[in-house]
Amino acid sequence: MFWIYFLKLSLAHIVERFALRPRINALDRQPWALRIGAFSALKLLLVSVFLAQELRRQMMVTIAIYAGAGAVLDRLEEKSNQPAWASFVATQVGMVAVGALIAEWWATGGNIADISIVIASLLNSRRFLWISTVYLAVIFGGEQLTRRVAQHFSVQFPEDLRNRKPGLQDAGKYIGWLERLLIVTFVVGDYGEAVGFLLAAKALVRYPEIKEDELGLFGEYVLVGTLTSVGIALLGGLVLRLAL
């Protein structure tokens, strides 16, 4: 029952937050408390409708907590000093975590001991540990190694070449995160051809910059950085695939 509860909670959140909220323009200029209260009530209603026959009276308190958690996280997202994408991702991860806890609470009948056993078994799961370790090592550890390799070669750029290629702030870091995440996922899922498509798309985007560099320094720089990042991701994907 956990997955039934979790998916229905998630479905209610997705419908309210992404499908309906952006289209309800009448509340845009209302005070925050009124606006978020209305959306929380909508989420509560959707959860109740989606649960249908599974809905029990004692579940209403936790449904209200779920809707309230969404309101609190939305407020934190609005007030956050972090980049918009980072605060958005953190908010949605928070909703997933709250939904999972509530779904587990319902599935176990509110038995704290049973919930503790489930959490402990997850944290001690070989599969969970391998997945989390490899993904984090490849995405963030790979960033550190790739950055050091790139810095080693970028110092050889002439001053005028560095000035002509400022790039978007932190764009390379985020592209690297996504690149390595996708490659590991493709390798584990046995979609190796998708890796080639990803690299072709990246090369297409970089082509104008490489073409402008008559010395060929930027092309070699991009190639070294890409091969380092992709090599780390491929190795991580192979390790994870063997481990699983």
C-alpha positions as CSV (number, residue, x, y, z in Angstrom):
1,M,0.0,0.0,0.0
2,F,2.9,2.3,0.5
3,W,3.4,2.9,-3.3
4,I,-0.4,3.5,-3.8
5,Y,-0.5,6.1,-1.1
6,F,2.8,7.7,-2.1
7,L,1.8,8.0,-5.8
8,K,-1.6,9.4,-5.0
9,L,0.0,12.0,-2.7
10,S,2.5,12.8,-5.4
11,L,-0.2,13.0,-8.1
12,A,-2.2,15.5,-6.0
13,H,0.9,17.6,-5.5
14,I,1.8,17.6,-9.3
15,V,-1.8,18.5,-10.4
16,E,-2.0,21.3,-7.8
17,R,1.5,22.7,-8.1
18,F,2.3,22.4,-11.8
19,A,-1.0,21.9,-13.7
20,L,-3.5,24.1,-11.8
21,R,-1.6,26.7,-9.9
22,P,0.1,28.4,-12.9
23,R,-3.3,28.7,-14.5
24,I,-5.3,30.2,-11.6
25,N,-4.4,33.8,-12.3
26,A,-7.1,35.3,-10.1
27,L,-5.0,34.7,-6.9
28,D,-1.7,36.2,-8.3
29,R,-2.3,39.6,-6.7
30,Q,-3.8,38.3,-3.4
31,P,-1.9,38.4,-0.1
32,W,0.5,35.4,0.4
33,A,-1.6,33.9,3.2
34,L,-4.8,33.9,1.2
35,R,-3.1,32.6,-2.0
36,I,-1.2,29.8,-0.3
37,G,-4.2,28.9,1.9
38,A,-6.3,28.5,-1.2
39,F,-3.7,26.3,-2.9
40,S,-3.3,24.2,0.2
41,A,-7.0,23.7,0.4
42,L,-7.0,22.6,-3.3
43,K,-4.2,20.1,-2.6
44,L,-6.1,18.7,0.4
45,L,-9.2,18.3,-1.8
46,L,-7.2,16.6,-4.5
47,V,-5.6,14.1,-2.1
48,S,-9.0,13.3,-0.6
49,V,-10.4,12.7,-4.1
50,F,-7.5,10.6,-5.3
51,L,-7.6,8.4,-2.2
52,A,-11.3,7.7,-2.7
53,Q,-12.1,4.4,-1.1
54,E,-8.8,4.3,0.9
55,L,-9.7,7.5,2.7
56,R,-10.3,7.1,6.4
57,R,-11.2,9.8,8.9
58,Q,-8.0,9.5,10.9
59,M,-6.0,10.2,7.7
60,M,-7.4,13.7,7.5
61,V,-4.9,15.1,10.0
62,T,-1.9,13.8,8.0
63,I,-3.4,15.1,4.8
64,A,-3.7,18.5,6.3
65,I,0.0,18.2,7.4
66,Y,0.9,17.3,3.8
67,A,-0.9,20.4,2.5
68,G,0.6,22.5,5.2
69,A,4.1,21.2,4.5
70,G,3.7,22.3,0.9
71,A,2.7,25.8,2.0
72,V,5.7,26.1,4.3
73,L,8.1,24.9,1.7
74,D,6.7,27.2,-0.9
75,R,7.2,30.1,1.5
76,L,10.8,29.1,2.1
77,E,11.3,28.9,-1.7
78,E,10.0,32.5,-2.1
79,K,12.3,33.8,0.7
80,S,15.4,31.7,-0.2
81,N,18.6,33.5,-1.2
82,Q,19.7,30.6,-3.2
83,P,19.4,30.4,-7.0
84,A,15.8,29.9,-8.1
85,W,16.4,26.4,-9.5
86,A,18.2,25.3,-6.3
87,S,15.4,26.4,-4.0
88,F,12.8,24.9,-6.4
89,V,14.6,21.5,-6.4
90,A,15.0,21.6,-2.6
91,T,11.3,22.3,-2.2
92,Q,10.2,19.5,-4.4
93,V,12.6,17.0,-2.7
94,G,11.1,18.1,0.6
95,M,7.6,17.3,-0.7
96,V,8.8,13.9,-1.9
97,A,10.2,13.2,1.6
98,V,7.1,14.4,3.4
99,G,4.9,12.3,1.1
100,A,7.0,9.2,1.6
101,L,6.8,9.6,5.4
102,I,3.1,10.1,5.4
103,A,2.6,7.2,2.9
104,E,4.7,4.9,5.2
105,W,2.7,6.1,8.2
106,W,-0.5,5.1,6.6
107,A,0.9,1.8,5.2
108,T,2.1,0.7,8.7
109,G,-0.9,2.0,10.6
110,G,1.2,4.6,12.3
111,N,3.4,2.1,14.0
112,I,6.7,3.9,14.8
113,A,8.6,0.7,15.3
114,D,7.6,-0.6,11.8
115,I,8.5,2.8,10.2
116,S,11.9,2.7,11.9
117,I,12.6,-0.8,10.6
118,V,11.7,0.3,7.1
119,I,14.0,3.3,7.3
120,A,16.8,1.2,8.8
121,S,16.5,-1.4,6.1
122,L,16.7,1.2,3.4
123,L,19.8,2.8,4.9
124,N,21.4,-0.6,5.1
125,S,20.3,-1.7,1.7
126,R,23.2,-2.7,-0.5
127,R,21.3,-1.4,-3.6
128,F,20.5,2.0,-2.0
129,L,24.1,2.4,-0.8
130,W,25.6,1.6,-4.1
131,I,23.3,3.9,-6.1
132,S,23.7,6.9,-3.7
133,T,27.5,6.4,-3.4
134,V,28.2,6.1,-7.1
135,Y,25.8,8.9,-8.2
136,L,27.2,11.4,-5.6
137,A,30.8,10.4,-6.3
138,V,30.4,10.8,-10.1
139,I,28.3,14.0,-10.0
140,F,30.2,15.9,-7.3
141,G,33.5,14.1,-7.1
142,G,33.7,14.1,-10.9
143,E,33.1,17.9,-10.8
144,Q,36.2,18.4,-8.7
145,L,38.5,16.2,-10.8
146,T,37.2,17.7,-14.1
147,R,37.6,21.3,-12.8
148,R,41.2,20.6,-11.8
149,V,42.0,19.1,-15.1
150,A,40.4,22.0,-16.9
151,Q,42.2,24.6,-14.8
152,H,45.5,23.0,-15.6
153,F,45.0,23.6,-19.3
154,S,43.0,26.9,-19.1
155,V,46.0,28.8,-17.7
156,Q,47.7,28.2,-21.1
157,F,45.1,30.3,-22.8
158,P,46.2,33.7,-24.2
159,E,44.6,36.6,-22.3
160,D,42.5,37.7,-25.3
161,L,41.1,34.2,-25.7
162,R,40.0,34.1,-22.1
163,N,38.4,37.5,-22.4
164,R,36.4,36.5,-25.4
165,K,35.0,33.4,-23.8
166,P,33.6,34.4,-20.4
167,G,30.6,32.0,-20.5
168,L,27.6,32.0,-18.2
169,Q,28.4,32.0,-14.5
170,D,28.5,28.4,-13.2
171,A,26.9,27.1,-16.4
172,G,29.7,24.6,-17.0
173,K,29.3,23.2,-13.5
174,Y,25.6,22.6,-13.9
175,I,26.1,21.2,-17.4
176,G,28.7,18.8,-16.0
177,W,26.3,17.6,-13.2
178,L,23.6,16.9,-15.7
179,E,26.0,15.3,-18.2
180,R,27.4,12.8,-15.7
181,L,24.0,12.1,-14.1
182,L,22.5,11.2,-17.5
183,I,25.5,9.2,-18.6
184,V,25.5,7.0,-15.5
185,T,21.7,6.5,-15.9
186,F,22.1,5.6,-19.6
187,V,24.8,3.1,-18.8
188,V,23.0,1.5,-16.0
189,G,19.8,1.3,-18.1
190,D,21.7,-0.1,-21.1
191,Y,21.0,2.9,-23.3
192,G,24.5,3.4,-24.5
193,E,23.4,4.9,-27.8
194,A,21.9,7.8,-25.8
195,V,25.4,8.7,-24.6
196,G,26.5,9.3,-28.2
197,F,23.5,11.5,-28.8
198,L,24.3,13.6,-25.7
199,L,27.9,14.1,-26.7
200,A,26.8,15.1,-30.2
201,A,24.4,17.7,-28.9
202,K,27.2,19.1,-26.7
203,A,29.6,19.2,-29.6
204,L,27.0,21.0,-31.7
205,V,26.6,23.7,-29.0
206,R,30.3,24.2,-28.6
207,Y,31.1,24.2,-32.4
208,P,30.8,28.0,-33.0
209,E,33.3,28.7,-30.1
210,I,35.7,26.1,-31.4
211,K,35.5,27.3,-35.0
212,E,36.4,30.9,-33.9
213,D,39.6,29.7,-32.2
214,E,42.2,29.7,-34.9
215,L,44.9,28.3,-32.5
216,G,42.8,25.3,-31.7
217,L,43.4,25.8,-28.0
218,F,39.7,26.0,-27.0
219,G,38.9,22.8,-29.0
220,E,41.5,20.9,-27.1
221,Y,40.4,22.4,-23.8
222,V,36.8,21.3,-24.4
223,L,37.9,17.9,-25.5
224,V,40.0,17.3,-22.4
225,G,37.3,18.5,-20.1
226,T,34.6,16.4,-21.9
227,L,36.7,13.3,-22.0
228,T,37.5,13.6,-18.3
229,S,33.9,14.2,-17.3
230,V,32.5,11.5,-19.6
231,G,35.2,9.0,-18.6
232,I,34.3,9.4,-14.9
233,A,30.6,9.0,-15.7
234,L,31.2,5.9,-17.9
235,L,33.4,4.3,-15.2
236,G,30.8,5.1,-12.5
237,G,28.0,3.7,-14.6
238,L,29.9,0.4,-15.3
239,V,30.8,0.0,-11.6
240,L,27.2,0.6,-10.6
241,R,25.9,-1.8,-13.3
242,L,28.2,-4.5,-12.1
243,A,27.3,-3.9,-8.5
244,L,23.6,-4.1,-9.1
